[in-house]
Structure formats: C-alpha cells, structure tokens
Amino acid sequence: MSLSPGYGETPIAGEESDSLTPRIRAALGETITKAAVYDLEQAVQADVAIELVNLDKGRYISLLREYDQHRDARELASFIAVKPFGN
C-alpha cells in the first residue's frame, strides 16, 4: 500500500498532537504536519546514532553483563547520557 503524495502535509491531531511538548510545538510552528514530525524524529535519531558510535563499548558491555546479573539499572543509566530534548 503506497501513500498519497500529500500524506506528509497532513496536520497531526489528537494523541499525536497532545504528546508534543510546548518547546517542540514552538520549534515546529503553528501548523504541525506529519512530515515535520518525521523530519524531527530523523534528526534526533541521527544525533543519537553518532553518540552511540562514540560510546565506550567495552564499559557498556560490562555494564550490560552486570545488569543481567542483578537487574539494577542505576549504573547503566548513569553511563548512558540522558539530556532534555532540544539541548
């Protein structure tokens, strides 16, 4: 099933719209389309991929193995950087 040419121009509504933070709404403008949200998601994915490639893989694997033993995610969570969206 293919999408019609104007599909990305469809404004988001309902649950999709409600899930956006005020900061993201402001960044995307007044009429937020599916294409705009998709483009933003792709940009975020590209940034995250670069960070993961530069990760200390040896330490990460070690932390994953430790997590498998005790299921305490605190050390693993502190190793993986978390930052507010848009910073």
C-alpha positions as CSV (number, residue, x, y, z in Angstrom):
1,M,0.0,0.0,0.0
2,S,1.5,3.3,-1.0
3,L,0.9,6.7,0.5
4,S,-0.7,9.5,-1.4
5,P,1.7,12.3,-2.4
6,G,0.2,14.8,0.1
7,Y,0.3,12.4,3.1
8,G,3.1,14.2,4.8
9,E,1.3,17.5,4.6
10,T,-1.5,16.1,6.9
11,P,-1.6,18.1,10.1
12,I,-1.2,16.0,13.3
13,A,-4.1,15.8,15.6
14,G,-5.4,14.1,18.8
15,E,-2.9,11.9,20.7
16,E,0.0,12.8,18.3
17,S,-0.6,16.5,18.9
18,D,-1.1,16.1,22.7
19,S,2.2,14.2,23.1
20,L,4.3,17.2,21.9
21,T,5.9,19.4,24.5
22,P,5.4,23.2,24.3
23,R,9.0,23.6,23.3
24,I,8.7,21.2,20.3
25,R,5.4,22.8,19.3
26,A,7.1,26.2,19.2
27,A,10.0,24.9,17.2
28,L,7.8,23.2,14.6
29,G,5.5,26.2,14.1
30,E,1.8,26.8,14.2
31,T,0.6,24.1,11.8
32,I,2.5,20.9,12.6
33,T,2.5,18.3,9.9
34,K,3.3,14.6,9.9
35,A,6.3,15.4,7.6
36,A,7.6,17.9,10.1
37,V,7.4,15.5,13.0
38,Y,9.1,12.8,10.9
39,D,11.9,15.1,9.9
40,L,12.5,16.0,13.5
41,E,12.5,12.3,14.5
42,Q,15.1,11.5,11.9
43,A,17.3,14.4,13.0
44,V,17.2,13.2,16.6
45,Q,17.9,9.6,15.5
46,A,21.0,10.8,13.6
47,D,22.3,12.7,16.7
48,V,21.7,9.7,18.9
49,A,23.4,7.3,16.4
50,I,26.5,9.5,16.4
51,E,26.7,9.5,20.2
52,L,26.2,5.7,20.4
53,V,29.0,5.1,17.8
54,N,31.4,7.1,20.1
55,L,30.3,5.1,23.2
56,D,33.0,3.2,25.3
57,K,31.7,-0.2,24.1
58,G,33.8,-2.2,26.5
59,R,32.4,-0.4,29.5
60,Y,28.9,-0.6,28.1
61,I,29.1,-4.3,27.5
62,S,30.5,-4.8,31.0
63,L,27.6,-2.8,32.5
64,L,25.1,-4.8,30.5
65,R,26.5,-8.0,31.8
66,E,26.3,-6.7,35.4
67,Y,22.7,-5.6,34.8
68,D,21.9,-9.1,33.6
69,Q,23.0,-10.4,36.9
70,H,21.3,-8.0,39.3
71,R,18.7,-6.1,37.3
72,D,19.7,-2.8,38.9
73,A,19.8,-0.3,36.1
74,R,21.3,2.7,38.0
75,E,24.9,2.3,36.9
76,L,23.9,1.5,33.3
77,A,21.5,4.5,33.3
78,S,24.2,6.8,34.6
79,F,26.6,5.7,31.9
80,I,24.1,6.4,29.1
81,A,23.8,10.1,28.9
82,V,20.3,11.5,29.2
83,K,19.6,15.0,28.1
84,P,16.5,17.1,27.7
85,F,15.1,17.1,24.2
86,G,16.3,20.0,22.2
87,N,19.5,20.7,24.1
